[in-house]
Amino acid sequence: MGALIWLLIPLLAAIAAAIWGSWATRNHTYGDIAELAGYARFRAAMEPPDSGSEAAQAASGRI
C-alpha cells in the first residue's frame, strides 16, 4: 500500500505541471491593445517639437 502512495506523488506532480503549463501559455492578447495605444501616446508626447518646419512657421505667421 505504501508503494502506491509513493507512485501517486509523481502522478500528482505531473497533473499539477500540466495545469500550470496550460495556465502559463494562455492567450494574453486581450489587454495588449490598450497598452499599445498608451505606448503610442507616450511616444507622441516624447517626440521633440518640430519648430523648423514650414507648417509651424506658417502657423506663427513667419512665412
All heavy atoms as TSV, in Angstrom:
chain	resi	resn	atom	element	x	y	z
A	1	MET	N	N	0.825	-1.204	0.000
A	1	MET	CA	C	0.000	0.000	0.000
A	1	MET	C	C	0.867	1.266	0.000
A	1	MET	O	O	0.518	2.260	-0.615
A	1	MET	CB	C	-0.915	-0.046	1.229
A	1	MET	CG	C	-1.957	1.023	1.250
A	1	MET	SD	S	-3.118	0.731	-0.095
A	1	MET	CE	C	-4.272	1.963	0.234
A	2	GLY	N	N	1.973	1.195	0.723
A	2	GLY	CA	C	2.873	2.350	0.786
A	2	GLY	C	C	3.478	2.673	-0.570
A	2	GLY	O	O	3.744	3.835	-0.886
A	3	ALA	N	N	3.708	1.632	-1.394
A	3	ALA	CA	C	4.282	1.861	-2.726
A	3	ALA	C	C	3.304	2.617	-3.617
A	3	ALA	O	O	3.712	3.448	-4.438
A	3	ALA	CB	C	4.660	0.535	-3.365
A	4	LEU	N	N	2.022	2.369	-3.461
A	4	LEU	CA	C	1.031	3.090	-4.265
A	4	LEU	C	C	0.987	4.570	-3.904
A	4	LEU	O	O	0.807	5.424	-4.776
A	4	LEU	CB	C	-0.345	2.454	-4.080
A	4	LEU	CG	C	-0.515	1.062	-4.690
A	4	LEU	CD1	C	-1.906	0.524	-4.369
A	4	LEU	CD2	C	-0.284	1.113	-6.175
A	5	ILE	N	N	1.160	4.866	-2.637
A	5	ILE	CA	C	1.189	6.273	-2.215
A	5	ILE	C	C	2.396	6.974	-2.822
A	5	ILE	O	O	2.298	8.105	-3.302
A	5	ILE	CB	C	1.172	6.368	-0.681
A	5	ILE	CG1	C	-0.174	5.852	-0.166
A	5	ILE	CG2	C	1.425	7.795	-0.222
A	5	ILE	CD1	C	-0.266	5.758	1.337
A	6	TRP	N	N	3.574	6.288	-2.834
A	6	TRP	CA	C	4.759	6.887	-3.421
A	6	TRP	C	C	4.600	7.058	-4.932
A	6	TRP	O	O	5.201	7.959	-5.524
A	6	TRP	CB	C	5.992	6.044	-3.124
A	6	TRP	CG	C	6.500	6.301	-1.741
A	6	TRP	CD1	C	6.383	5.488	-0.665
A	6	TRP	CD2	C	7.207	7.456	-1.305
A	6	TRP	NE1	N	6.954	6.064	0.431
A	6	TRP	CE2	C	7.481	7.285	0.070
A	6	TRP	CE3	C	7.634	8.628	-1.924
A	6	TRP	CZ2	C	8.156	8.236	0.816
A	6	TRP	CZ3	C	8.310	9.572	-1.165
A	6	TRP	CH2	C	8.567	9.379	0.182
A	7	LEU	N	N	3.806	6.243	-5.577
A	7	LEU	CA	C	3.569	6.403	-7.014
A	7	LEU	C	C	2.588	7.547	-7.299
A	7	LEU	O	O	2.588	8.102	-8.396
A	7	LEU	CB	C	3.039	5.106	-7.614
A	7	LEU	CG	C	4.056	3.968	-7.730
A	7	LEU	CD1	C	3.367	2.697	-8.220
A	7	LEU	CD2	C	5.181	4.360	-8.667
A	8	LEU	N	N	1.780	7.885	-6.323
A	8	LEU	CA	C	0.841	8.990	-6.523
A	8	LEU	C	C	1.538	10.355	-6.524
A	8	LEU	O	O	1.055	11.292	-7.152
A	8	LEU	CB	C	-0.242	8.974	-5.436
A	8	LEU	CG	C	-1.332	7.925	-5.599
A	8	LEU	CD1	C	-2.291	7.991	-4.409
A	8	LEU	CD2	C	-2.077	8.133	-6.893
A	9	ILE	N	N	2.656	10.457	-5.833
A	9	ILE	CA	C	3.364	11.744	-5.750
A	9	ILE	C	C	3.802	12.224	-7.143
A	9	ILE	O	O	3.498	13.355	-7.531
A	9	ILE	CB	C	4.537	11.655	-4.752
A	9	ILE	CG1	C	3.985	11.456	-3.343
A	9	ILE	CG2	C	5.404	12.904	-4.835
A	9	ILE	CD1	C	5.053	11.171	-2.306
A	10	PRO	N	N	4.498	11.404	-7.950
A	10	PRO	CA	C	4.847	11.885	-9.300
A	10	PRO	C	C	3.625	12.097	-10.188
A	10	PRO	O	O	3.620	12.992	-11.048
A	10	PRO	CB	C	5.744	10.791	-9.868
A	10	PRO	CG	C	6.086	9.893	-8.763
A	10	PRO	CD	C	5.126	10.125	-7.660
A	11	LEU	N	N	2.601	11.290	-9.992
A	11	LEU	CA	C	1.385	11.461	-10.784
A	11	LEU	C	C	0.731	12.806	-10.477
A	11	LEU	O	O	0.354	13.547	-11.393
A	11	LEU	CB	C	0.409	10.321	-10.507
A	11	LEU	CG	C	-0.922	10.398	-11.254
A	11	LEU	CD1	C	-0.696	10.261	-12.746
A	11	LEU	CD2	C	-1.880	9.350	-10.740
A	12	LEU	N	N	0.616	13.141	-9.217
A	12	LEU	CA	C	0.042	14.447	-8.841
A	12	LEU	C	C	0.934	15.597	-9.294
A	12	LEU	O	O	0.435	16.651	-9.699
A	12	LEU	CB	C	-0.197	14.493	-7.334
A	12	LEU	CG	C	-1.273	13.547	-6.802
A	12	LEU	CD1	C	-1.331	13.612	-5.273
A	12	LEU	CD2	C	-2.613	13.870	-7.419
A	13	ALA	N	N	2.247	15.414	-9.241
A	13	ALA	CA	C	3.168	16.451	-9.725
A	13	ALA	C	C	3.005	16.660	-11.227
A	13	ALA	O	O	3.044	17.805	-11.713
A	13	ALA	CB	C	4.601	16.078	-9.381
A	14	ALA	N	N	2.815	15.604	-11.979
A	14	ALA	CA	C	2.618	15.721	-13.427
A	14	ALA	C	C	1.304	16.421	-13.743
A	14	ALA	O	O	1.241	17.255	-14.662
A	14	ALA	CB	C	2.656	14.341	-14.075
A	15	ILE	N	N	0.271	16.119	-12.991
A	15	ILE	CA	C	-1.016	16.787	-13.200
A	15	ILE	C	C	-0.900	18.272	-12.870
A	15	ILE	O	O	-1.384	19.129	-13.621
A	15	ILE	CB	C	-2.114	16.106	-12.367
A	15	ILE	CG1	C	-2.395	14.706	-12.914
A	15	ILE	CG2	C	-3.391	16.936	-12.366
A	15	ILE	CD1	C	-3.298	13.870	-12.038
A	16	ALA	N	N	-0.220	18.585	-11.763
A	16	ALA	CA	C	-0.030	19.990	-11.387
A	16	ALA	C	C	0.802	20.724	-12.439
A	16	ALA	O	O	0.523	21.883	-12.771
A	16	ALA	CB	C	0.625	20.082	-10.019
A	17	ALA	N	N	1.829	20.061	-12.984
A	17	ALA	CA	C	2.653	20.681	-14.025
A	17	ALA	C	C	1.846	20.922	-15.298
A	17	ALA	O	O	2.018	21.953	-15.960
A	17	ALA	CB	C	3.863	19.801	-14.321
A	18	ALA	N	N	0.956	20.011	-15.638
A	18	ALA	CA	C	0.125	20.196	-16.830
A	18	ALA	C	C	-0.839	21.356	-16.644
A	18	ALA	O	O	-1.047	22.158	-17.563
A	18	ALA	CB	C	-0.642	18.905	-17.128
A	19	ILE	N	N	-1.408	21.475	-15.462
A	19	ILE	CA	C	-2.322	22.594	-15.186
A	19	ILE	C	C	-1.563	23.910	-15.231
A	19	ILE	O	O	-2.002	24.888	-15.836
A	19	ILE	CB	C	-3.031	22.385	-13.843
A	19	ILE	CG1	C	-4.004	21.208	-13.942
A	19	ILE	CG2	C	-3.753	23.652	-13.398
A	19	ILE	CD1	C	-4.595	20.796	-12.605
A	20	TRP	N	N	-0.402	23.959	-14.590
A	20	TRP	CA	C	0.383	25.193	-14.589
A	20	TRP	C	C	0.845	25.546	-16.008
A	20	TRP	O	O	0.829	26.715	-16.391
A	20	TRP	CB	C	1.607	25.050	-13.677
A	20	TRP	CG	C	2.430	26.292	-13.677
A	20	TRP	CD1	C	2.233	27.411	-12.944
A	20	TRP	CD2	C	3.571	26.547	-14.497
A	20	TRP	NE1	N	3.188	28.356	-13.249
A	20	TRP	CE2	C	4.017	27.838	-14.204
A	20	TRP	CE3	C	4.261	25.800	-15.450
A	20	TRP	CZ2	C	5.125	28.392	-14.822
A	20	TRP	CZ3	C	5.363	26.370	-16.066
A	20	TRP	CH2	C	5.782	27.653	-15.749
A	21	GLY	N	N	1.244	24.553	-16.791
A	21	GLY	CA	C	1.689	24.816	-18.162
A	21	GLY	C	C	0.580	25.366	-19.033
A	21	GLY	O	O	0.800	26.279	-19.828
A	22	SER	N	N	-0.617	24.847	-18.878
A	22	SER	CA	C	-1.731	25.378	-19.669
A	22	SER	C	C	-2.109	26.783	-19.217
A	22	SER	O	O	-2.491	27.626	-20.021
A	22	SER	CB	C	-2.933	24.445	-19.586
A	22	SER	OG	O	-3.419	24.398	-18.257
A	23	TRP	N	N	-1.961	27.077	-17.936
A	23	TRP	CA	C	-2.255	28.423	-17.439
A	23	TRP	C	C	-1.178	29.409	-17.889
A	23	TRP	O	O	-1.475	30.543	-18.257
A	23	TRP	CB	C	-2.349	28.406	-15.909
A	23	TRP	CG	C	-2.589	29.754	-15.329
A	23	TRP	CD1	C	-3.767	30.427	-15.263
A	23	TRP	CD2	C	-1.611	30.625	-14.750
A	23	TRP	NE1	N	-3.590	31.654	-14.670
A	23	TRP	CE2	C	-2.274	31.792	-14.347
A	23	TRP	CE3	C	-0.239	30.516	-14.536
A	23	TRP	CZ2	C	-1.607	32.845	-13.743
A	23	TRP	CZ3	C	0.417	31.569	-13.929
A	23	TRP	CH2	C	-0.273	32.720	-13.546
A	24	ALA	N	N	0.079	28.989	-17.890
A	24	ALA	CA	C	1.181	29.884	-18.248
A	24	ALA	C	C	1.182	30.234	-19.732
A	24	ALA	O	O	1.667	31.304	-20.113
A	24	ALA	CB	C	2.511	29.251	-17.856
A	25	THR	N	N	0.649	29.368	-20.580
A	25	THR	CA	C	0.673	29.622	-22.023
A	25	THR	C	C	-0.665	30.102	-22.557
A	25	THR	O	O	-0.877	30.082	-23.762
A	25	THR	CB	C	1.088	28.353	-22.782
A	25	THR	OG1	O	0.157	27.313	-22.486
A	25	THR	CG2	C	2.488	27.916	-22.416
A	26	ARG	N	N	-1.532	30.581	-21.694
A	26	ARG	CA	C	-2.832	31.058	-22.156
A	26	ARG	C	C	-2.663	32.322	-22.992
A	26	ARG	O	O	-1.627	32.968	-22.973
A	26	ARG	CB	C	-3.781	31.294	-20.986
A	26	ARG	CG	C	-3.391	32.464	-20.105
A	26	ARG	CD	C	-4.232	32.503	-18.845
A	26	ARG	NE	N	-4.007	33.708	-18.097
A	26	ARG	CZ	C	-2.987	33.928	-17.307
A	26	ARG	NH1	N	-2.071	33.000	-17.158
A	26	ARG	NH2	N	-2.847	35.059	-16.667
A	27	ASN	N	N	-3.677	32.716	-23.696
A	27	ASN	CA	C	-3.640	33.851	-24.611
A	27	ASN	C	C	-3.741	35.156	-23.816
A	27	ASN	O	O	-4.672	35.360	-23.062
A	27	ASN	CB	C	-4.806	33.727	-25.599
A	27	ASN	CG	C	-4.662	34.654	-26.754
A	27	ASN	OD1	O	-3.730	35.459	-26.804
A	27	ASN	ND2	N	-5.564	34.562	-27.698
A	28	HIS	N	N	-2.781	36.050	-24.028
A	28	HIS	CA	C	-2.745	37.325	-23.313
A	28	HIS	C	C	-3.072	38.508	-24.215
A	28	HIS	O	O	-2.799	39.644	-23.850
A	28	HIS	CB	C	-1.348	37.557	-22.734
A	28	HIS	CG	C	-0.966	36.605	-21.659
A	28	HIS	ND1	N	-1.486	36.650	-20.403
A	28	HIS	CD2	C	-0.104	35.566	-21.668
A	28	HIS	CE1	C	-0.957	35.691	-19.668
A	28	HIS	NE2	N	-0.116	35.008	-20.424
A	29	THR	N	N	-3.646	38.310	-25.380
A	29	THR	CA	C	-3.788	39.399	-26.343
A	29	THR	C	C	-4.913	40.368	-26.008
A	29	THR	O	O	-4.974	41.442	-26.595
A	29	THR	CB	C	-4.033	38.844	-27.756
A	29	THR	OG1	O	-5.203	38.035	-27.721
A	29	THR	CG2	C	-2.851	38.033	-28.228
A	30	TYR	N	N	-5.798	40.039	-25.085
A	30	TYR	CA	C	-6.940	40.912	-24.845
A	30	TYR	C	C	-6.536	42.228	-24.205
A	30	TYR	O	O	-7.201	43.219	-24.373
A	30	TYR	CB	C	-7.997	40.202	-23.988
A	30	TYR	CG	C	-7.488	39.720	-22.654
A	30	TYR	CD1	C	-7.485	40.548	-21.549
A	30	TYR	CD2	C	-7.008	38.434	-22.498
A	30	TYR	CE1	C	-7.012	40.114	-20.336
A	30	TYR	CE2	C	-6.551	37.992	-21.297
A	30	TYR	CZ	C	-6.550	38.828	-20.208
A	30	TYR	OH	O	-6.074	38.397	-19.006
A	31	GLY	N	N	-5.425	42.307	-23.491
A	31	GLY	CA	C	-5.017	43.542	-22.846
A	31	GLY	C	C	-3.951	44.312	-23.595
A	31	GLY	O	O	-3.588	45.409	-23.203
A	32	ASP	N	N	-3.430	43.746	-24.663
A	32	ASP	CA	C	-2.324	44.375	-25.363
A	32	ASP	C	C	-2.744	45.619	-26.136
A	32	ASP	O	O	-1.937	46.524	-26.318
A	32	ASP	CB	C	-1.677	43.387	-26.329
A	32	ASP	CG	C	-0.928	42.291	-25.599
A	32	ASP	OD1	O	-0.644	42.489	-24.409
A	32	ASP	OD2	O	-0.639	41.259	-26.210
A	33	ILE	N	N	-3.968	45.691	-26.591
A	33	ILE	CA	C	-4.397	46.805	-27.435
A	33	ILE	C	C	-4.361	48.110	-26.648
A	33	ILE	O	O	-3.847	49.124	-27.133
A	33	ILE	CB	C	-5.793	46.522	-28.014
A	33	ILE	CG1	C	-5.718	45.302	-28.940
A	33	ILE	CG2	C	-6.329	47.727	-28.760
A	33	ILE	CD1	C	-7.040	44.780	-29.385
A	34	ALA	N	N	-4.854	48.100	-25.436
A	34	ALA	CA	C	-4.835	49.317	-24.619
A	34	ALA	C	C	-3.409	49.708	-24.256
A	34	ALA	O	O	-3.052	50.892	-24.241
A	34	ALA	CB	C	-5.661	49.109	-23.359
A	35	GLU	N	N	-2.551	48.720	-23.992
A	35	GLU	CA	C	-1.164	49.025	-23.659
A	35	GLU	C	C	-0.426	49.605	-24.851
A	35	GLU	O	O	0.373	50.532	-24.701
A	35	GLU	CB	C	-0.468	47.756	-23.166
A	35	GLU	CG	C	-0.998	47.269	-21.831
A	35	GLU	CD	C	-0.383	45.949	-21.430
A	35	GLU	OE1	O	0.577	45.507	-22.086
A	35	GLU	OE2	O	-0.866	45.369	-20.454
A	36	LEU	N	N	-0.686	49.082	-26.049
A	36	LEU	CA	C	-0.025	49.615	-27.239
A	36	LEU	C	C	-0.503	51.023	-27.552
A	36	LEU	O	O	0.279	51.863	-27.999
A	36	LEU	CB	C	-0.265	48.690	-28.423
A	36	LEU	CG	C	0.457	47.343	-28.355
A	36	LEU	CD1	C	0.050	46.471	-29.522
A	36	LEU	CD2	C	1.954	47.547	-28.336
A	37	ALA	N	N	-1.768	51.308	-27.318
A	37	ALA	CA	C	-2.277	52.661	-27.541
A	37	ALA	C	C	-1.644	53.637	-26.551
A	37	ALA	O	O	-1.278	54.763	-26.917
A	37	ALA	CB	C	-3.797	52.678	-27.413
A	38	GLY	N	N	-1.482	53.212	-25.322
A	38	GLY	CA	C	-0.827	54.064	-24.333
A	38	GLY	C	C	0.623	54.308	-24.691
A	38	GLY	O	O	1.146	55.409	-24.501
A	39	TYR	N	N	1.309	53.289	-25.209
A	39	TYR	CA	C	2.694	53.458	-25.621
A	39	TYR	C	C	2.798	54.403	-26.807
A	39	TYR	O	O	3.724	55.216	-26.878
A	39	TYR	CB	C	3.302	52.102	-25.971
A	39	TYR	CG	C	4.731	52.179	-26.418
A	39	TYR	CD1	C	5.726	52.589	-25.538
A	39	TYR	CD2	C	5.102	51.850	-27.709
A	39	TYR	CE1	C	7.043	52.674	-25.944
A	39	TYR	CE2	C	6.412	51.923	-28.122
A	39	TYR	CZ	C	7.379	52.332	-27.231
A	39	TYR	OH	O	8.680	52.417	-27.640
A	40	ALA	N	N	1.849	54.351	-27.733
A	40	ALA	CA	C	1.853	55.269	-28.878
A	40	ALA	C	C	1.650	56.707	-28.411
A	40	ALA	O	O	2.292	57.631	-28.914
A	40	ALA	CB	C	0.773	54.868	-29.875
A	41	ARG	N	N	0.761	56.909	-27.434
A	41	ARG	CA	C	0.574	58.261	-26.888
A	41	ARG	C	C	1.839	58.735	-26.181
A	41	ARG	O	O	2.216	59.906	-26.285
A	41	ARG	CB	C	-0.603	58.275	-25.918
A	41	ARG	CG	C	-1.951	58.163	-26.584
A	41	ARG	CD	C	-3.086	58.476	-25.632
A	41	ARG	NE	N	-3.052	57.711	-24.396
A	41	ARG	CZ	C	-3.640	56.526	-24.223
A	41	ARG	NH1	N	-4.300	55.972	-25.222
A	41	ARG	NH2	N	-3.563	55.904	-23.072
A	42	PHE	N	N	2.515	57.842	-25.478
A	42	PHE	CA	C	3.762	58.201	-24.803
A	42	PHE	C	C	4.824	58.606	-25.818
A	42	PHE	O	O	5.505	59.614	-25.627
A	42	PHE	CB	C	4.251	57.014	-23.969
A	42	PHE	CG	C	5.622	57.191	-23.407
A	42	PHE	CD1	C	5.833	58.015	-22.322
A	42	PHE	CD2	C	6.702	56.540	-23.979
A	42	PHE	CE1	C	7.101	58.193	-21.807
A	42	PHE	CE2	C	7.972	56.702	-23.468
A	42	PHE	CZ	C	8.176	57.538	-22.378
A	43	ARG	N	N	4.964	57.843	-26.897
A	43	ARG	CA	C	5.950	58.186	-27.914
A	43	ARG	C	C	5.629	59.520	-28.568
A	43	ARG	O	O	6.529	60.320	-28.852
A	43	ARG	CB	C	6.016	57.094	-28.975
A	43	ARG	CG	C	6.743	55.869	-28.484
A	43	ARG	CD	C	6.912	54.851	-29.541
A	43	ARG	NE	N	7.324	55.456	-30.805
A	43	ARG	CZ	C	7.640	54.771	-31.878
A	43	ARG	NH1	N	7.571	53.468	-31.854
A	43	ARG	NH2	N	7.994	55.372	-32.981
A	44	ALA	N	N	4.348	59.780	-28.823
A	44	ALA	CA	C	3.974	61.063	-29.431
A	44	ALA	C	C	4.283	62.220	-28.489
A	44	ALA	O	O	4.712	63.291	-28.922
A	44	ALA	CB	C	2.492	61.045	-29.782
A	45	ALA	N	N	4.102	62.009	-27.198
A	45	ALA	CA	C	4.387	63.067	-26.230
A	45	ALA	C	C	5.882	63.304	-26.080
A	45	ALA	O	O	6.311	64.414	-25.776
A	45	ALA	CB	C	3.778	62.705	-24.877
A	46	MET	N	N	6.703	62.287	-26.297
A	46	MET	CA	C	8.146	62.413	-26.114
A	46	MET	C	C	8.865	62.914	-27.362
A	46	MET	O	O	10.041	63.242	-27.299
A	46	MET	CB	C	8.748	61.059	-25.713
A	46	MET	CG	C	8.405	60.635	-24.322
A	46	MET	SD	S	9.196	61.720	-23.130
A	46	MET	CE	C	7.801	62.301	-22.212
A	47	GLU	N	N	8.177	62.989	-28.506
A	47	GLU	CA	C	8.825	63.492	-29.710
A	47	GLU	C	C	9.133	64.974	-29.540
A	47	GLU	O	O	8.321	65.732	-29.010
A	47	GLU	CB	C	7.923	63.281	-30.924
A	47	GLU	CG	C	7.805	61.843	-31.339
A	47	GLU	CD	C	6.900	61.672	-32.541
A	47	GLU	OE1	O	6.361	62.689	-33.038
A	47	GLU	OE2	O	6.739	60.533	-32.973
A	48	PRO	N	N	10.308	65.394	-29.996
A	48	PRO	CA	C	10.642	66.816	-29.876
A	48	PRO	C	C	9.755	67.646	-30.800
A	48	PRO	O	O	9.344	67.182	-31.867
A	48	PRO	CB	C	12.101	66.881	-30.315
A	48	PRO	CG	C	12.325	65.663	-31.131
A	48	PRO	CD	C	11.380	64.628	-30.612
A	49	PRO	N	N	9.461	68.867	-30.408
A	49	PRO	CA	C	8.637	69.719	-31.283
A	49	PRO	C	C	9.397	70.047	-32.565
A	49	PRO	O	O	10.597	70.238	-32.564
A	49	PRO	CB	C	8.393	70.970	-30.450
A	49	PRO	CG	C	9.461	70.965	-29.425
A	49	PRO	CD	C	9.838	69.538	-29.186
A	50	ASP	N	N	8.689	70.099	-33.661
A	50	ASP	CA	C	9.279	70.369	-34.960
A	50	ASP	C	C	9.121	71.857	-35.264
A	50	ASP	O	O	8.234	72.264	-35.997
A	50	ASP	CB	C	8.601	69.501	-36.020
A	50	ASP	CG	C	9.358	69.528	-37.341
A	50	ASP	OD1	O	10.544	69.909	-37.322
A	50	ASP	OD2	O	8.757	69.173	-38.355
A	51	SER	N	N	10.006	72.674	-34.704
A	51	SER	CA	C	9.853	74.128	-34.841
A	51	SER	C	C	10.409	74.660	-36.159
A	51	SER	O	O	10.134	75.792	-36.533
A	51	SER	CB	C	10.558	74.830	-33.682
A	51	SER	OG	O	11.942	74.521	-33.695
A	52	GLY	N	N	11.181	73.868	-36.895
A	52	GLY	CA	C	11.768	74.354	-38.135
A	52	GLY	C	C	10.940	74.046	-39.366
A	52	GLY	O	O	11.335	74.379	-40.473
A	53	SER	N	N	9.802	73.465	-39.221
A	53	SER	CA	C	9.017	73.089	-40.401
A	53	SER	C	C	8.241	74.288	-40.938
A	53	SER	O	O	7.990	75.261	-40.252
A	53	SER	CB	C	8.052	71.956	-40.057
A	53	SER	OG	O	7.041	72.436	-39.209
A	54	GLU	N	N	7.844	74.174	-42.170
A	54	GLU	CA	C	7.083	75.250	-42.800
A	54	GLU	C	C	5.703	75.393	-42.182
A	54	GLU	O	O	5.178	76.505	-42.089
A	54	GLU	CB	C	6.953	74.979	-44.299
A	54	GLU	CG	C	8.264	75.065	-45.047
A	54	GLU	CD	C	8.084	74.781	-46.526
A	54	GLU	OE1	O	6.943	74.868	-47.011
A	54	GLU	OE2	O	9.086	74.483	-47.188
A	55	ALA	N	N	5.121	74.297	-41.754
A	55	ALA	CA	C	3.789	74.363	-41.153
A	55	ALA	C	C	3.833	75.147	-39.841
A	55	ALA	O	O	2.947	75.957	-39.562
A	55	ALA	CB	C	3.248	72.955	-40.909
A	56	ALA	N	N	4.889	74.946	-39.061
A	56	ALA	CA	C	4.998	75.667	-37.793
A	56	ALA	C	C	5.269	77.147	-38.044
A	56	ALA	O	O	4.755	78.017	-37.351
A	56	ALA	CB	C	6.108	75.065	-36.930
A	57	GLN	N	N	6.075	77.438	-39.047
A	57	GLN	CA	C	6.364	78.846	-39.365
A	57	GLN	C	C	5.130	79.522	-39.942
A	57	GLN	O	O	4.882	80.710	-39.681
A	57	GLN	CB	C	7.530	78.915	-40.354
A	57	GLN	CG	C	8.847	78.515	-39.727
A	57	GLN	CD	C	9.978	78.512	-40.750
A	57	GLN	OE1	O	9.773	78.753	-41.937
A	57	GLN	NE2	N	11.170	78.218	-40.263
A	58	ALA	N	N	4.348	78.808	-40.730
A	58	ALA	CA	C	3.137	79.372	-41.290
A	58	ALA	C	C	2.112	79.640	-40.185
A	58	ALA	O	O	1.399	80.646	-40.218
A	58	ALA	CB	C	2.546	78.465	-42.349
A	59	ALA	N	N	2.060	78.779	-39.220
A	59	ALA	CA	C	1.125	78.942	-38.112
A	59	ALA	C	C	1.513	80.141	-37.255
A	59	ALA	O	O	0.650	80.837	-36.705
A	59	ALA	CB	C	1.072	77.681	-37.262
A	60	SER	N	N	2.804	80.408	-37.160
A	60	SER	CA	C	3.229	81.532	-36.347
A	60	SER	C	C	3.254	82.845	-37.135
A	60	SER	O	O	3.519	83.905	-36.578
A	60	SER	CB	C	4.610	81.258	-35.730
A	60	SER	OG	O	5.572	81.162	-36.787
A	61	GLY	N	N	3.034	82.792	-38.447
A	61	GLY	CA	C	2.967	83.996	-39.268
A	61	GLY	C	C	4.311	84.418	-39.809
A	61	GLY	O	O	4.456	85.546	-40.253
A	62	ARG	N	N	5.323	83.572	-39.797
A	62	ARG	CA	C	6.644	83.941	-40.273
A	62	ARG	C	C	6.779	83.815	-41.794
A	62	ARG	O	O	7.693	84.353	-42.359
A	62	ARG	CB	C	7.701	83.068	-39.621
A	62	ARG	CG	C	7.785	83.292	-38.133
A	62	ARG	CD	C	8.881	82.462	-37.558
A	62	ARG	NE	N	8.847	82.516	-36.101
A	62	ARG	CZ	C	9.595	81.822	-35.326
A	62	ARG	NH1	N	10.479	80.987	-35.828
A	62	ARG	NH2	N	9.488	81.938	-34.025
A	63	ILE	N	N	5.901	83.090	-42.456
A	63	ILE	CA	C	6.026	82.917	-43.911
A	63	ILE	C	C	5.113	83.884	-44.616
A	63	ILE	O	O	4.027	84.156	-44.281
A	63	ILE	CB	C	5.715	81.460	-44.335
A	63	ILE	CG1	C	6.783	80.564	-43.773
A	63	ILE	CG2	C	5.696	81.325	-45.828
A	63	ILE	CD1	C	6.616	79.100	-44.124
